[in-house]
Amino acid sequence: MPGIIFFRSDNIREVESFYVNKLGFKVWFKNRDCLILKNGNLLIGIQKGNSDDKGIITLLLNEPRAVDNLFHELKEFTVNEPRFSEDCNTYECYIRDPENRLIRVMSFLNKSSSYLTGEELLLTRRSIREFEDRDVPEEILWKIFELSRWAPTSKNSQSYYFVVIKRKEILAKLASLRGRSSSPIGKAPIAVAICSDPSKSKRYVQDACIAAYHFILACWIYGLGTCWIAAMDRDDVKELLNIPKNHYIATITPVGYPKYVPNPPLRKPVNEFVKILV
Ligand SMILES: Cc1cc2nc3c(=O)[nH]c(=O)nc-3n(C[C@H](O)[C@H](O)[C@H](O)COP(=O)(O)O)c2cc1C
C-alpha cells in the first residue's frame, strides 16, 4: 500500500537540501508550504509548521557496504558507528537530519522479501563475478523459482527448466570450460543452468533466455548476484549435468551474495538505439 509519512518543519528548504543533497531523495511534489520527497518506495512529506522530530525514518539499503558508505559520507550527522544487530539480522547506524529527526540506515542480511522499486531493480542489477563465502538459503532460492514461473513463454508452453548445481567438483569443472569467461562459476556457492525442452515449444530458445533473465532479476530482488555465462550449450556440459543432448542451455549462472557490486559499465544514450519510424 503506497503512502506518505508527514512531518512538520519551520525550515522546509533546509530539510529539502539535506534529504536531496545528502541522502539522494528526489523532490516528488513541492509548493510553498509543502514538500514531498521520494527515495525508492519511501515518500516523506514535510509540511510548514512547528518542527517535530517524532518517529524514526528508516532507510533500507541493499547491502551492508552501502550503510558503511553513507556513514562515511555523512560523518558529521551520524549518531553511532554501523553495527550488526542480531534482533532482526541487520547492519545499521543512526543519523540525524538538521531538525534532529532520527534516521535509521539499515540493511537486512538475509532479505526474505524485496524492497527495491521496479526502477531500482532494473537500474542497479549488475553482473557479479566475485561472491561472499556464504550459502544461499534454500527458502530464498525457492522464492526466486516461484517468481521465475511468471516468465512469459511462447503459447505459455513453459518449456524451460532449471538445474541447481551445488557440488564443488562440478562447479570447478564448469568454471574451467571457458577460461576467464566461465571462471565466476567457480567462485559462487551454487550455479543454476537454465534450460529448455524443444519438444515442448518451437520457441524453446527464447523461452529459456527469457526465463533466465527473469531468474536473474528475481535473484537481485533478494540481494543475490548472478552473471550470464554464455556458450554453455555444449555436449560435454549436458553430459556433466545429465541434461538430454537435444535440450537447450541458455546459460549457467553462478548465484551468491556479491563480494562487491561493480560500478555500472557505460551504456549508450537512448537516442543511439531508439529509432522512431515516421
Ligand atoms: C548473452 C550474454 C553473454 C554473456 N557472457 C558472459 C560470459 O561468458 N562471462 C561473463 O563473465 N559475463 C558474461 N556476460 C555478462 C556481460 O559481460 C554483462 O552483462 C555486460 O558487461 C554488462 O554489465 P552488467 O550486466 O553489469 O550491466 C554476458 C551477458 C550476456 C547478455
The ligand as an SDF file (V2000), in Angstrom:
LIG
                    3D

 31 33  0  0  0  0  0  0  0  0999 V2000
   24.3810  -13.0440  -23.9220 C   0  0  0  0  0  0  0  0  0  0  0  0
   25.3440  -12.6630  -22.8190 C   0  0  0  0  0  0  0  0  0  0  0  0
   26.5330  -13.3700  -22.6920 C   0  0  0  0  0  0  0  0  0  0  0  0
   27.4060  -13.0770  -21.6400 C   0  0  0  0  0  0  0  0  0  0  0  0
   28.5140  -13.8730  -21.4310 N   0  0  0  0  0  0  0  0  0  0  0  0
   29.2950  -13.6530  -20.3600 C   0  0  0  0  0  0  0  0  0  0  0  0
   30.3270  -14.5790  -20.0380 C   0  0  0  0  0  0  0  0  0  0  0  0
   30.5160  -15.6040  -20.6920 O   0  0  0  0  0  0  0  0  0  0  0  0
   31.1060  -14.3110  -18.9600 N   0  0  0  0  0  0  0  0  0  0  0  0
   30.9170  -13.2020  -18.1640 C   0  0  0  0  0  0  0  0  0  0  0  0
   31.6750  -13.0280  -17.2020 O   0  0  0  0  0  0  0  0  0  0  0  0
   29.9140  -12.3230  -18.4240 N   0  0  0  0  0  0  0  0  0  0  0  0
   29.0940  -12.5260  -19.4760 C   0  0  0  0  0  0  0  0  0  0  0  0
   28.0280  -11.6830  -19.7260 N   0  0  0  0  0  0  0  0  0  0  0  0
   27.8030  -10.5060  -18.8570 C   0  0  0  0  0  0  0  0  0  0  0  0
   28.1270   -9.1910  -19.6180 C   0  0  0  0  0  0  0  0  0  0  0  0
   29.5370   -9.0610  -19.6990 O   0  0  0  0  0  0  0  0  0  0  0  0
   27.4990   -8.0100  -18.8520 C   0  0  0  0  0  0  0  0  0  0  0  0
   26.0920   -8.1620  -18.8840 O   0  0  0  0  0  0  0  0  0  0  0  0
   27.8510   -6.6570  -19.5030 C   0  0  0  0  0  0  0  0  0  0  0  0
   29.2290   -6.4060  -19.3800 O   0  0  0  0  0  0  0  0  0  0  0  0
   27.0980   -5.5020  -18.8250 C   0  0  0  0  0  0  0  0  0  0  0  0
   27.3320   -5.4770  -17.4400 O   0  0  0  0  0  0  0  0  0  0  0  0
   26.1080   -5.5570  -16.4040 P   0  0  0  0  0  0  0  0  0  0  0  0
   25.4410   -6.8900  -16.5920 O   0  0  0  0  0  0  0  0  0  0  0  0
   26.7360   -5.4200  -15.0300 O   0  0  0  0  0  0  0  0  0  0  0  0
   25.1630   -4.4210  -16.6900 O   0  0  0  0  0  0  0  0  0  0  0  0
   27.1300  -11.9740  -20.7550 C   0  0  0  0  0  0  0  0  0  0  0  0
   25.9320  -11.2650  -20.9220 C   0  0  0  0  0  0  0  0  0  0  0  0
   25.0380  -11.6100  -21.9190 C   0  0  0  0  0  0  0  0  0  0  0  0
   23.7290  -10.8530  -22.0160 C   0  0  0  0  0  0  0  0  0  0  0  0
  1  2  1  0
  2  3  1  0
  2 30  2  0
  3  4  2  0
  4  5  1  0
  4 28  1  0
  5  6  2  0
  6  7  1  0
  6 13  1  0
  7  8  2  0
  7  9  1  0
  9 10  1  0
 10 11  2  0
 10 12  1  0
 12 13  2  0
 13 14  1  0
 14 15  1  0
 14 28  1  0
 15 16  1  0
 16 17  1  0
 16 18  1  0
 18 19  1  0
 18 20  1  0
 20 21  1  0
 20 22  1  0
 22 23  1  0
 23 24  1  0
 24 25  2  0
 24 26  1  0
 24 27  1  0
 28 29  2  0
 29 30  1  0
 30 31  1  0
M  END
$$$$
